[in-house]
Amino acid sequence: MSNQRYIRPSQGPRRQVVYLSIFAATLFFLLLTRLWYLQIVKAESFQNLSESNRLRLVPVAASRGTIFDRNGKVLVSNRPSFSVAAIPQEVKDHEAFLGRLAALLEIDQAELLEKWGKGKGRSRYRPLVLASGITRDQLELLEENRLWLPGLEIEMKPVRQYENGLLASHLLGYIGEMSDEELKAETSGAYNPGDYIGKSGIERSWEQLLHGRDGGRQIEVDARGRILRTISETAPVVGSSLVLTIDADLQKRAEQSFGEQAGAAVALDVNTGEILAFVSNPGFDPSLFAGRMPPDKWKEYLEDKRHPLENKALKGQYPPGSTFKIITALAGLEAGLIDERSSVVCKGSYTLGNATFGCWQRKGHGTVNLKRALKESCDVYFYQLGEKMGMDRIAETARKLALGAPMGMGLDHEKGGLIPTSEWKEKRHKKKWFQGDTLPASIGQGYVLMTPIQLASMIASVASEGTVYRPHIVKRVIDQDGNCLLYT
């Protein structure tokens, strides 16, 4: 026993335990303090951020209204199409994101950058449409690369389908993506960057009724953007549909009658003013304007000497020629200067002062009364009648038949033609009106200009014994169930 020694336990391990305990307690205190800061002090801020990252509002695009002909044939409908969008808040480096996207879609990155810029000032949590009309192959490629494109959204949107190709293209018009100017001017809240609106024709003039109101879904997503559940949903409101006055079969026959020639034709119901056919030839493919117009096609349209993009029936202003003799005759009858038996001798020309005005029939028509003058289109008869009346009286009769101003048929950018007067020439050209101006005007030449729709309306007014009906193209507005909302 005496040789045994008491060996004191080493102090090293105990000291280490103490140090570790102190360190753990300190770390726990720091973590507790941080947790208190995050959960109490910054709770509201982080709650909002968490919800913003976890919850998304996904727009559900509304379909535009359908367009029918007078017999119920569908002229314009909708079909599903895919668009590429992005949630700006989730895109950390938008230039890199857009670069990858441009490479996958094989489009110009500058185009995507331009569209990205349109989203400035808008909610960063709302999808911003970057490309529309993507193919299924492109869609599959994007899905395969979604992991490297955080913030990517694929949306299904209805797009216009023009059921008969080029038929009535100038009348129906086309839609296109909203420009920066249109977005800035828009105050109703019904439109967003990437939306499409009517750009011409019926699509433009009746935009407010055709355009529906988008709905939306509030969804919960995981960290990779996958949908977990739908929290709430607002159904989109489909746009109102239009029943037009045109007859699709008559429209087709009228267009075919032109062949390859340029021209315009308008057919009216003389008892109502309803437009039964409205042709401007050649037409164009309205579906091309809803996406990226192929450069070669755009060049083809611009270089075509027949001007396929010009609405000749609505905007083309041409000398009406001998058809205007009806107006001159009516003015003479109203003024009591002629009756149906009043006659002149046509020798093939008429001399006024030092000027000679020829008749189309160079050998002359001989003695002609009003009926024969109209039937054979004798220029000399109307030269002399115009000289007796003066241009201002002819213009007064023309205005009674709604000439010299837009007809107000319900399409934008309609031209009004020109019915000249002595006052007009003084203001426009700073020159006096001469009888030498009246003679060509009295046979529809000179300064006189009319649009095809005006000419059709004039003839319809004569056929209806002087009743002037406003030409119109929309028969009624209906909802998606066919209930009538408005008669025009």
Secondary structure as UniProt FT lines:
FT   TURN            2..3
FT   HELIX           12..36
FT   HELIX           37..41
FT   HELIX           43..54
FT   STRAND          55..60
FT   STRAND          67..68
FT   TURN            70..71
FT   STRAND          74..86
FT   HELIX           88..90
FT   HELIX           94..105
FT   HELIX           109..117
FT   TURN            118..121
FT   TURN            124..125
FT   STRAND          128..134
FT   HELIX           136..144
FT   HELIX           146..148
FT   TURN            150..151
FT   STRAND          152..162
FT   TURN            163..168
FT   HELIX           169..172
FT   STRAND          175..177
FT   HELIX           180..185
FT   TURN            193..194
FT   STRAND          196..198
FT   HELIX           201..205
FT   HELIX           207..210
FT   STRAND          215..221
FT   TURN            223..224
FT   STRAND          227..234
FT   STRAND          241..244
FT   HELIX           248..256
FT   TURN            257..260
FT   STRAND          263..268
FT   TURN            270..272
FT   STRAND          274..281
FT   HELIX           286..290
FT   HELIX           295..303
FT   TURN            305..306
FT   TURN            308..309
FT   HELIX           312..315
FT   HELIX           321..324
FT   HELIX           325..335
FT   TURN            340..341
FT   STRAND          343..346
FT   STRAND          349..352
FT   TURN            353..354
FT   STRAND          355..358
FT   TURN            362..363
FT   STRAND          366..369
FT   HELIX           370..376
FT   HELIX           379..389
FT   HELIX           391..400
FT   TURN            401..404
FT   TURN            412..413
FT   HELIX           422..429
FT   HELIX           435..442
FT   TURN            443..444
FT   TURN            446..447
FT   STRAND          449..450
FT   HELIX           452..463
FT   TURN            464..466
FT   STRAND          474..478
FT   TURN            480..481
FT   STRAND          484..487
//
